[in-house]
Structures are given as structure tokens and as C-alpha cells.
Amino acid sequence: MSSQYTLYSHRGPGPNPLKAAVLMENLGISYDVVPLDFGDDAEKGVKGAKFLKINPNGRVPCLVSNESDGFSVWESGAILYYLCDKHDKEGKFLGKTPEERAIVMQWLTHQLSGLGPVQGNVNYLHHYWEGTYGEKPQKSAFTRFEGETARLYQILEEQLKKQQQRGSQFIALDRPTIADYAFWSWTRIAGFGNIDLSPYPAVQKWNDTLENDAKSQAAIKKLPIK
């Protein structure tokens, strides 16, 4: 019996495919993973002709339904919403009321537009800038992106503290949601960008809770990531 979905991922590091994988694990959805290489190899590259037919942006994740005539959806936030809209009929991971859904979506979009891109720039400065441009990045670039990353982590820290006072361990609601999975896929690799989480004890505790969950571990093992 074939899996319900095919999830395209990087062959190597990359946090965003994990968002979809951990949600599918929690929803009990079957999926196969196709790892792609960075570059424009026609058959195996994220910028190759074969994959660009599925995702014109040439990035992962991309999710293809094996039950809906090969319907594909790309961008991690859109994938999370699609999976919840189709499979989370009780609203456990997206929200059960308009208010719950608004809270979840505001934190999800905050991650998509804030922490992900900004922390991604920190990672790029540390690991890829010099190889791409043949020169070391200027100190002001680190000041800009590391400073903004710290600000965003402080916002997350304060939110988790407020949630603890309400009796919740999670970002948006009284249970884990797609907002948690979106942030966690990035906070768990903070060290890759030399980001120290020790100033954010609530973030560390929350991160460890998700990291040690059996469904999270199942998703990690299924993807070609460390």
C-alpha cells in the first residue's frame, strides 16, 4: 500500500521539512521522503528541471498527495495549513474556534516572517557568505541579524512564560499546535548559528519537551537531517 503523501526534503540540514513531517506523525499520516540535493542537477537538485515542475520556487519542503491526483503544495506554512484543513477535523493542531485559529495563525506567521528568515540569515553569515562572495561578512551584518534574532527569541521567551502562568507548556494554546512545530524546527538548530539559548530558559524547556517527544523523534529519523 502506497503512502498518502510524498515529502520533498533536503539531503542534509534544513529545518523547514521537519515542520511537515512532525505534523504528519502526530496526525497519523503515512508519507515517504524524497531527499534532494542543493543545486540544479536536472533529476536530483532543488533547482533542477524535474523538481521545478512541482515547485517553481525550487525550495523544500514540498508535499505531494498520492491520493489527490498528485496535488502538490509548497511553502511550509501552506503545507501545515493544508494538512490541518484536510486531516485535523477536530482542530487539535490548528484551533477549534475562530479565536483559537487566529492565535495559532498569528504565531505561525510570526515564525514564517520573523524568526525563520532572520535566524536563516545568521546561519548564512556563519556558514555560507564567504564561500558565496569570497569575502568575510561585515560586522554590521552580524549586528543586524544576531540582534534581531535575540529580540525575537525574547518575544518567544515572554510568551512561553505567560503560557506557563496559564498552565500551558506551549506557545499558542493549551496543547501543541502547528505554531509550536514551526518554531521548534528552528530553535532545535540554534547552535548551528552560534545562538546561545541559555538566556531563554522557558524556550529551552519548551524545546526539550518537543525534542523528546516520540513523534518528534520519529520525524527526525525519517528525514536526512542531523
VENCOR-V309934 format. One record per run of one state. SS is the DSSP state (A for helix, B for strand, O for the rest). FROM is the first residue (numbers start at 1). LEN is the number of residues. If there is no record, write none. Layout:
ss,from,len
SS,FROM,LEN
SS,FROM,LEN
//
This chain:
ss,from,len
O,1,4
B,5,6
O,11,5
A,16,12
O,28,3
B,31,7
O,38,7
B,45,1
O,46,3
A,49,4
O,53,9
B,62,4
O,66,6
B,72,3
O,75,1
A,76,12
O,88,10
A,98,30
O,128,1
A,129,5
O,134,5
A,139,27
O,166,12
A,178,10
O,188,2
A,190,4
O,194,7
A,201,11
O,212,2
A,214,9
O,223,4
//
